[in-house]
Amino acid sequence: MKNWWNEGPEQNWFFKYKLYHIPFWCLYHYLWWTVAIGNPLKAAANIIFLPYSVKYLFYVVFEALAVYFNLYYLIPRYFDKKRYTLYFLFLTLTITGTALFIVSGYYLSSDLSGKTLKELYGNGSNCFYFFLGYALPSAFASMTLAMTIKLFKNRIQEERRQQMIANEKLETELKFLKHQFNPHFLFNSINSIFILIRKNPELASSALAKFSDLLRHQLYDCNEQQIPLSKEISYLGHFIELEKLRQNKYLKVEFSAEEFYADHLGIAPFLLMTFVENAFKHVSREPEMDNRISIRLSLDQQVLELSVINTIGEAITGAVGGIGLKNVQRRLDLVYPVQHLLSVSQTASLYQVSLQLTLKEMVQLSIPEMTY
């Protein structure tokens, strides 16, 4: 059942451009004036009738502009980047400039009405600082209110996001416990290693060690929120080597990972594995085709780039991604909401996935030394 505010293009347009903020600011200043004047009817008259409505309009417009300038420019550009000195300097200038614009509204209302400031606003209003004493606290109060609402909203969203991550993690763990590895992968890997024991015992021993590490990774590391990037890449390499053992001779697999020190960076487990599994699952295996999988990993500071390209045959129709890629997209949205860029494209013969992921440093837990 749809909510009434989401029905029709008019309502969507109204909320898309946040036009509901306009009545909020109008009501806010009306309440402010009601408290200051002490009479709600007189405050309403100041809003509706000229020349006082000009002054009211200056309060609403310039304080709203100052608030959005602070929220969407000053805070992301300076405060979030810990440039506090510049932030508070520009914030002070913004509040002061807003107050000066508001004061000009008093003078404009006087000019439009043909009355003096004293006639309109009473004794003492001929002084510039008289109006500044009203405008400056009002601008400061509106800025404080907006920042409080924004911080409260961000906190609620962060708590909801953490709860969704926890729920998603629980669902993921349950799926891992239920399915663990793809049964076909397990059976074919064990069968391939069994055949290698007679043909090439040394290669079979190496493959068995990789298979053991991969199982250990699947059983234990999947419970962690993040693991070292180097470990994830190592296990990814083991998975690729085991997959190559059970592929036919018509398939070429290229795996390129730059050698970089990545123990200090963490990544959610099994994010990369899903894309590689999908490539092996849907790659073409036809003798007359150039069947290949190309997997490339690179790291630029804290930005990890993954590129997976595989050929697809004519027998494969429709979308190649399936549920696996939808699930990993969901995990990316929850764990890395604004730190990832995923691009998926498909042609008649190629399927390509490109992922850019901004990683965070591993959290090192310090364990105090025990003295005996």
PAGUTOR-653472 format. One record per residue (C-alpha): x, y, z. Coordinates in nm, 4 decimals. Layout:
BEGIN
pt u->X; v->Y; w->Z
...
This chain:
BEGIN
pt u->0.0000; v->0.0000; w->0.0000
pt u->0.1474; v->0.3336; w->-0.1050
pt u->0.1692; v->0.6287; w->0.1272
pt u->-0.0336; v->0.9302; w->0.0275
pt u->0.2748; v->1.1539; w->0.0066
pt u->0.4354; v->0.9252; w->-0.2519
pt u->0.1372; v->0.9152; w->-0.4863
pt u->0.1442; v->1.1262; w->-0.8001
pt u->0.4186; v->1.3390; w->-0.9565
pt u->0.3171; v->1.6512; w->-0.7642
pt u->0.3890; v->1.4968; w->-0.4256
pt u->0.7137; v->1.3407; w->-0.5469
pt u->0.8275; v->1.6751; w->-0.6854
pt u->0.7312; v->1.8444; w->-0.3589
pt u->0.9477; v->1.6115; w->-0.1506
pt u->1.2275; v->1.5727; w->-0.4036
pt u->1.3123; v->1.9413; w->-0.3903
pt u->1.2355; v->1.9624; w->-0.0150
pt u->0.9753; v->2.2328; w->-0.0579
pt u->0.8307; v->2.1321; w->0.2768
pt u->1.1209; v->2.3285; w->0.4305
pt u->0.9484; v->2.6540; w->0.3316
pt u->0.6497; v->2.6179; w->0.5676
pt u->0.8883; v->2.4955; w->0.8379
pt u->1.0919; v->2.8174; w->0.8293
pt u->0.7776; v->3.0307; w->0.8125
pt u->0.6337; v->2.8572; w->1.1175
pt u->0.9659; v->2.8751; w->1.3023
pt u->0.9920; v->3.2530; w->1.2657
pt u->0.6267; v->3.2994; w->1.3500
pt u->0.6810; v->3.1134; w->1.6783
pt u->0.9986; v->3.3132; w->1.7399
pt u->0.8090; v->3.6394; w->1.6923
pt u->0.5169; v->3.5176; w->1.9044
pt u->0.7534; v->3.4558; w->2.1957
pt u->0.9324; v->3.7895; w->2.1425
pt u->0.6135; v->3.9983; w->2.1068
pt u->0.4027; v->3.7989; w->2.3501
pt u->0.0924; v->3.8161; w->2.1315
pt u->0.0247; v->3.5560; w->1.8566
pt u->-0.2285; v->3.7800; w->1.6784
pt u->0.0095; v->4.0724; w->1.6655
pt u->0.2862; v->3.8411; w->1.5437
pt u->0.0560; v->3.7149; w->1.2659
pt u->-0.0246; v->4.0738; w->1.1680
pt u->0.3485; v->4.1476; w->1.1381
pt u->0.3801; v->3.8579; w->0.8965
pt u->0.0798; v->3.9316; w->0.6754
pt u->0.0631; v->4.3104; w->0.6454
pt u->0.3103; v->4.5558; w->0.4959
pt u->0.5597; v->4.6936; w->0.5778
pt u->0.6401; v->4.4443; w->0.8548
pt u->0.6051; v->4.1493; w->0.6183
pt u->0.9192; v->4.2738; w->0.4353
pt u->1.1202; v->4.2415; w->0.7555
pt u->0.9707; v->3.8937; w->0.8138
pt u->1.0616; v->3.7868; w->0.4588
pt u->1.4229; v->3.8945; w->0.5126
pt u->1.4408; v->3.6815; w->0.8288
pt u->1.2989; v->3.3746; w->0.6569
pt u->1.4987; v->3.3920; w->0.3340
pt u->1.8443; v->3.4902; w->0.4571
pt u->1.8476; v->3.2670; w->0.7627
pt u->1.7377; v->2.9694; w->0.5516
pt u->2.0117; v->3.0435; w->0.2970
pt u->2.2692; v->3.0707; w->0.5757
pt u->2.1583; v->2.7405; w->0.7272
pt u->2.1838; v->2.5477; w->0.3984
pt u->2.5153; v->2.7135; w->0.3153
pt u->2.6491; v->2.5866; w->0.6464
pt u->2.5004; v->2.2364; w->0.6212
pt u->2.5845; v->2.1594; w->0.2602
pt u->2.9028; v->2.3603; w->0.2025
pt u->3.0881; v->2.4653; w->0.5178
pt u->3.0422; v->2.1419; w->0.7141
pt u->3.1396; v->1.8971; w->0.4318
pt u->3.4244; v->2.1173; w->0.3059
pt u->3.5814; v->2.2238; w->0.6353
pt u->3.4297; v->2.0662; w->0.9480
pt u->3.4191; v->1.7056; w->0.8221
pt u->3.7776; v->1.7420; w->0.7009
pt u->3.8848; v->1.8660; w->1.0473
pt u->3.9714; v->2.2154; w->0.9267
pt u->3.8093; v->2.3611; w->1.2348
pt u->3.9777; v->2.7025; w->1.2356
pt u->3.8581; v->2.7855; w->0.8845
pt u->3.5161; v->2.6387; w->0.9569
pt u->3.4468; v->2.8542; w->1.2626
pt u->3.5895; v->3.1597; w->1.0866
pt u->3.3561; v->3.1170; w->0.7880
pt u->3.0664; v->3.0253; w->1.0176
pt u->3.1141; v->3.3488; w->1.2113
pt u->3.1277; v->3.5480; w->0.8880
pt u->2.8137; v->3.3722; w->0.7637
pt u->2.6161; v->3.4526; w->1.0791
pt u->2.7376; v->3.8134; w->1.0781
pt u->2.6608; v->3.8579; w->0.7084
pt u->2.3140; v->3.7090; w->0.7561
pt u->2.2421; v->3.9496; w->1.0393
pt u->2.3497; v->4.2458; w->0.8243
pt u->2.1177; v->4.1384; w->0.5423
pt u->1.8315; v->4.1057; w->0.7898
pt u->1.8999; v->4.4557; w->0.9259
pt u->1.8720; v->4.5923; w->0.5729
pt u->1.5143; v->4.4568; w->0.5719
pt u->1.4230; v->4.6992; w->0.8483
pt u->1.5496; v->4.9924; w->0.6434
pt u->1.3770; v->4.8658; w->0.3273
pt u->1.0432; v->4.8340; w->0.5085
pt u->1.0824; v->5.1934; w->0.6278
pt u->1.1507; v->5.3176; w->0.2731
pt u->0.8543; v->5.1271; w->0.1265
pt u->0.6124; v->5.2571; w->0.3911
pt u->0.7340; v->5.6169; w->0.3806
pt u->0.7636; v->5.6160; w->0.7601
pt u->1.0671; v->5.6634; w->0.9790
pt u->1.2240; v->5.3776; w->1.1693
pt u->1.1111; v->5.5366; w->1.4942
pt u->0.7504; v->5.5501; w->1.3752
pt u->0.7589; v->5.1854; w->1.2738
pt u->0.9660; v->5.0259; w->1.5481
pt u->0.9547; v->5.2704; w->1.8396
pt u->1.2118; v->5.4619; w->2.0397
pt u->1.5749; v->5.3702; w->2.0002
pt u->1.5237; v->5.2142; w->1.6583
pt u->1.7190; v->5.4918; w->1.4846
pt u->2.0383; v->5.3156; w->1.5947
pt u->2.1844; v->5.0467; w->1.3653
pt u->2.2911; v->4.8344; w->1.6598
pt u->1.9311; v->4.8275; w->1.7856
pt u->1.8302; v->4.6091; w->1.4902
pt u->2.1549; v->4.4107; w->1.4994
pt u->2.0685; v->4.3138; w->1.8560
pt u->1.7613; v->4.1320; w->1.7208
pt u->1.9073; v->3.9955; w->1.3952
pt u->2.2320; v->3.8513; w->1.5303
pt u->2.0799; v->3.6299; w->1.8044
pt u->1.8071; v->3.5177; w->1.5636
pt u->2.0626; v->3.4124; w->1.2992
pt u->2.2694; v->3.2321; w->1.5621
pt u->1.9617; v->3.0542; w->1.7017
pt u->1.8419; v->2.9319; w->1.3612
pt u->2.1918; v->2.8059; w->1.2773
pt u->2.2117; v->2.6212; w->1.6095
pt u->1.8661; v->2.4695; w->1.5641
pt u->1.9445; v->2.3468; w->1.2131
pt u->2.2758; v->2.1894; w->1.3195
pt u->2.1046; v->2.0191; w->1.6136
pt u->1.8367; v->1.8731; w->1.3862
pt u->2.0982; v->1.7635; w->1.1328
pt u->2.3160; v->1.5923; w->1.3945
pt u->2.0137; v->1.4206; w->1.5469
pt u->1.8991; v->1.3035; w->1.2036
pt u->2.2478; v->1.1745; w->1.1161
pt u->2.2665; v->0.9869; w->1.4446
pt u->1.9329; v->0.8159; w->1.3830
pt u->2.0356; v->0.7242; w->1.0269
pt u->2.3685; v->0.5862; w->1.1489
pt u->2.1955; v->0.3756; w->1.4155
pt u->1.9540; v->0.2413; w->1.1550
pt u->2.2398; v->0.1667; w->0.9161
pt u->2.4333; v->-0.0191; w->1.1887
pt u->2.1209; v->-0.2185; w->1.2705
pt u->2.0724; v->-0.3071; w->0.9043
pt u->2.4384; v->-0.4119; w->0.8813
pt u->2.3959; v->-0.6324; w->1.1879
pt u->2.0834; v->-0.7920; w->1.0397
pt u->2.2523; v->-0.8395; w->0.7037
pt u->2.5562; v->-0.9925; w->0.8732
pt u->2.3322; v->-1.2366; w->1.0590
pt u->2.1552; v->-1.3346; w->0.7371
pt u->2.4902; v->-1.3761; w->0.5611
pt u->2.6250; v->-1.5984; w->0.8371
pt u->2.3115; v->-1.8136; w->0.8245
pt u->2.3483; v->-1.8507; w->0.4482
pt u->2.7148; v->-1.9482; w->0.4888
pt u->2.6267; v->-2.2066; w->0.7531
pt u->2.3544; v->-2.3488; w->0.5294
pt u->2.5399; v->-2.3555; w->0.2008
pt u->2.9101; v->-2.3081; w->0.2847
pt u->3.0769; v->-2.3666; w->-0.0545
pt u->2.9020; v->-2.4443; w->-0.3760
pt u->2.8604; v->-2.8263; w->-0.3646
pt u->2.9765; v->-2.8557; w->-0.7261
pt u->3.2939; v->-2.6656; w->-0.6397
pt u->3.3641; v->-2.8911; w->-0.3410
pt u->3.3020; v->-3.2130; w->-0.5302
pt u->3.4974; v->-3.1142; w->-0.8410
pt u->3.7908; v->-2.9740; w->-0.6406
pt u->3.8241; v->-3.2900; w->-0.4326
pt u->3.7912; v->-3.5052; w->-0.7443
pt u->4.0562; v->-3.2997; w->-0.9272
pt u->4.2973; v->-3.3269; w->-0.6328
pt u->4.2331; v->-3.7028; w->-0.6147
pt u->4.3284; v->-3.7413; w->-0.9822
pt u->4.6399; v->-3.5257; w->-0.9303
pt u->4.7645; v->-3.7501; w->-0.6489
pt u->4.8633; v->-4.0144; w->-0.9062
pt u->4.9711; v->-3.7861; w->-1.1874
pt u->5.1535; v->-3.5126; w->-0.9935
pt u->5.1767; v->-3.5689; w->-0.6145
pt u->5.3630; v->-3.2418; w->-0.5576
pt u->5.0972; v->-3.0364; w->-0.7361
pt u->4.8248; v->-3.2317; w->-0.5555
pt u->4.9841; v->-3.1511; w->-0.2190
pt u->4.9933; v->-2.7808; w->-0.3055
pt u->4.6327; v->-2.7867; w->-0.4226
pt u->4.5227; v->-2.9647; w->-0.1058
pt u->4.6923; v->-2.6984; w->0.1090
pt u->4.5120; v->-2.4225; w->-0.0818
pt u->4.1852; v->-2.6093; w->-0.0477
pt u->4.2392; v->-2.6393; w->0.3278
pt u->4.3159; v->-2.2675; w->0.3624
pt u->4.0080; v->-2.1819; w->0.1617
pt u->3.7855; v->-2.3950; w->0.3848
pt u->3.9361; v->-2.2360; w->0.6933
pt u->3.8670; v->-1.8923; w->0.5469
pt u->3.5098; v->-1.9915; w->0.4738
pt u->3.4459; v->-2.1365; w->0.8189
pt u->3.6095; v->-1.8775; w->1.0439
pt u->3.6790; v->-1.5484; w->0.8686
pt u->3.3213; v->-1.5070; w->0.7484
pt u->3.2221; v->-1.4163; w->1.1065
pt u->3.4477; v->-1.1107; w->1.1123
pt u->3.3297; v->-0.7632; w->1.0097
pt u->3.6556; v->-0.7081; w->0.8246
pt u->3.9743; v->-0.9001; w->0.7520
pt u->4.3118; v->-0.7823; w->0.6176
pt u->4.3012; v->-0.7130; w->0.2452
pt u->4.6128; v->-0.9211; w->0.1881
pt u->4.4399; v->-1.2255; w->0.3380
pt u->4.1322; v->-1.1803; w->0.1190
pt u->4.3518; v->-1.1527; w->-0.1933
pt u->4.5515; v->-1.4601; w->-0.0896
pt u->4.2398; v->-1.6701; w->-0.0504
pt u->4.1045; v->-1.5298; w->-0.3746
pt u->4.4177; v->-1.6559; w->-0.5466
pt u->4.3712; v->-2.0009; w->-0.3906
pt u->4.0136; v->-2.0109; w->-0.5134
pt u->4.1215; v->-1.9236; w->-0.8687
pt u->4.3932; v->-2.1901; w->-0.8707
pt u->4.1479; v->-2.4553; w->-0.7550
pt u->3.8916; v->-2.3478; w->-1.0140
pt u->4.1554; v->-2.3758; w->-1.2871
pt u->4.2143; v->-2.7394; w->-1.1928
pt u->3.8587; v->-2.8384; w->-1.2855
pt u->3.8250; v->-2.6294; w->-1.6031
pt u->3.8701; v->-2.7677; w->-1.9522
pt u->4.1629; v->-2.6820; w->-2.1755
pt u->3.9636; v->-2.4299; w->-2.3779
pt u->3.9463; v->-2.1794; w->-2.0921
pt u->4.2240; v->-1.9279; w->-2.0248
pt u->4.2356; v->-1.7592; w->-1.6857
pt u->4.4398; v->-1.4462; w->-1.6174
pt u->4.4828; v->-1.3251; w->-1.2611
pt u->4.6828; v->-1.0087; w->-1.2004
pt u->4.7226; v->-0.8582; w->-0.8547
pt u->4.9798; v->-0.5909; w->-0.7911
pt u->5.2159; v->-0.6669; w->-0.5065
pt u->5.1278; v->-0.4155; w->-0.2407
pt u->5.1414; v->-0.4074; w->0.1350
pt u->4.7795; v->-0.4363; w->0.2367
pt u->4.7800; v->-0.5754; w->0.5912
pt u->4.6915; v->-0.2319; w->0.7277
pt u->4.3700; v->-0.2149; w->0.5215
pt u->4.0571; v->-0.4132; w->0.6008
pt u->3.7772; v->-0.5406; w->0.3800
pt u->3.4486; v->-0.7181; w->0.4445
pt u->3.5021; v->-1.0900; w->0.3691
pt u->3.3737; v->-1.2497; w->0.0481
pt u->3.3000; v->-0.9245; w->-0.1356
pt u->3.5581; v->-0.9980; w->-0.4054
pt u->3.4942; v->-1.3733; w->-0.4155
pt u->3.1372; v->-1.3287; w->-0.5382
pt u->3.2425; v->-1.1514; w->-0.8579
pt u->3.5045; v->-1.4181; w->-0.9368
pt u->3.2624; v->-1.7040; w->-0.8642
pt u->3.0131; v->-1.5437; w->-1.0997
pt u->3.2748; v->-1.5270; w->-1.3764
pt u->3.3639; v->-1.8973; w->-1.3472
pt u->2.9969; v->-1.9912; w->-1.3296
pt u->2.8934; v->-1.8128; w->-1.6482
pt u->3.2107; v->-1.8169; w->-1.8626
pt u->3.1859; v->-1.9725; w->-2.2087
pt u->3.3515; v->-2.3127; w->-2.2619
pt u->3.3020; v->-2.3682; w->-2.6343
pt u->3.5918; v->-2.5131; w->-2.8378
pt u->3.5539; v->-2.2672; w->-3.1253
pt u->3.5540; v->-1.9585; w->-2.8972
pt u->3.8199; v->-1.7547; w->-2.7230
pt u->3.7085; v->-1.8552; w->-2.3738
pt u->3.8776; v->-1.6499; w->-2.1068
pt u->3.8491; v->-1.4870; w->-1.7656
pt u->4.0536; v->-1.1798; w->-1.6791
pt u->4.0795; v->-1.0718; w->-1.3144
pt u->4.2813; v->-0.7628; w->-1.2205
pt u->4.3359; v->-0.6023; w->-0.8812
pt u->4.5132; v->-0.2750; w->-0.8084
pt u->4.5421; v->-0.0418; w->-0.5096
pt u->4.5882; v->0.3349; w->-0.5146
pt u->4.6411; v->0.4499; w->-0.1555
pt u->4.3161; v->0.3277; w->0.0022
pt u->4.1135; v->0.2803; w->-0.3174
pt u->4.0949; v->-0.0805; w->-0.4336
pt u->4.0023; v->-0.1438; w->-0.7967
pt u->3.8742; v->-0.4799; w->-0.9186
pt u->3.8077; v->-0.5675; w->-1.2812
pt u->3.6554; v->-0.9028; w->-1.3791
pt u->3.5881; v->-0.9831; w->-1.7459
pt u->3.4633; v->-1.3137; w->-1.8804
pt u->3.3408; v->-1.4312; w->-2.2180
pt u->2.9862; v->-1.5599; w->-2.2502
pt u->2.8496; v->-1.7945; w->-2.5142
pt u->2.5361; v->-1.7857; w->-2.7227
pt u->2.3771; v->-2.0464; w->-2.4973
pt u->2.3695; v->-1.7942; w->-2.2129
pt u->2.0785; v->-1.5558; w->-2.2494
pt u->1.9504; v->-1.2784; w->-2.0282
pt u->2.1297; v->-1.1307; w->-1.7295
pt u->2.4384; v->-1.3160; w->-1.6059
pt u->2.4579; v->-1.1619; w->-1.2584
pt u->2.1834; v->-1.3477; w->-1.0756
pt u->2.1109; v->-1.3447; w->-0.7047
pt u->2.4776; v->-1.3497; w->-0.6027
pt u->2.5555; v->-1.0088; w->-0.7477
pt u->2.2324; v->-0.8647; w->-0.6083
pt u->2.3327; v->-0.9827; w->-0.2625
pt u->2.6820; v->-0.8380; w->-0.2868
pt u->2.5377; v->-0.5072; w->-0.4130
pt u->2.3176; v->-0.5042; w->-0.1052
pt u->2.6189; v->-0.5644; w->0.1187
pt u->2.8111; v->-0.2866; w->-0.0525
pt u->2.5234; v->-0.0453; w->0.0039
pt u->2.5137; v->-0.1334; w->0.3732
pt u->2.8828; v->-0.1700; w->0.4611
pt u->3.0284; v->0.0848; w->0.2154
pt u->2.7347; v->0.3216; w->0.1515
pt u->2.9344; v->0.6062; w->-0.0101
pt u->3.2724; v->0.4365; w->-0.0450
pt u->3.2100; v->0.2209; w->-0.3488
pt u->3.1409; v->0.2497; w->-0.7196
pt u->3.0150; v->-0.0625; w->-0.8964
pt u->2.9741; v->-0.0854; w->-1.2731
pt u->2.8339; v->-0.3919; w->-1.4524
pt u->2.8083; v->-0.4190; w->-1.8300
pt u->2.7185; v->-0.7002; w->-2.0682
pt u->2.7514; v->-0.7411; w->-2.4439
pt u->2.6770; v->-1.0336; w->-2.6702
pt u->3.0144; v->-1.1939; w->-2.5935
pt u->3.1533; v->-1.0279; w->-2.2773
pt u->3.0459; v->-0.9672; w->-1.9207
pt u->3.2421; v->-0.7104; w->-1.7224
pt u->3.2380; v->-0.5983; w->-1.3592
pt u->3.4339; v->-0.2987; w->-1.2313
pt u->3.4483; v->-0.2128; w->-0.8628
pt u->3.6142; v->0.0805; w->-0.6896
pt u->3.6183; v->0.0461; w->-0.3124
pt u->3.7554; v->0.2928; w->-0.0582
pt u->3.8893; v->0.0833; w->0.2286
pt u->3.9491; v->0.1724; w->0.5910
pt u->4.2462; v->0.0822; w->0.8056
pt u->4.2197; v->-0.2261; w->1.0217
pt u->4.1222; v->-0.1569; w->1.3812
pt u->4.4017; v->-0.2857; w->1.5970
pt u->4.2840; v->-0.3997; w->1.9381
pt u->4.5491; v->-0.3397; w->2.1992
pt u->4.5654; v->-0.6156; w->2.4609
pt u->4.7278; v->-0.5101; w->2.7873
pt u->5.0197; v->-0.7151; w->2.9042
pt u->4.9519; v->-0.9527; w->3.1907
pt u->5.1840; v->-0.9444; w->3.4871
pt u->5.2253; v->-1.2390; w->3.7150
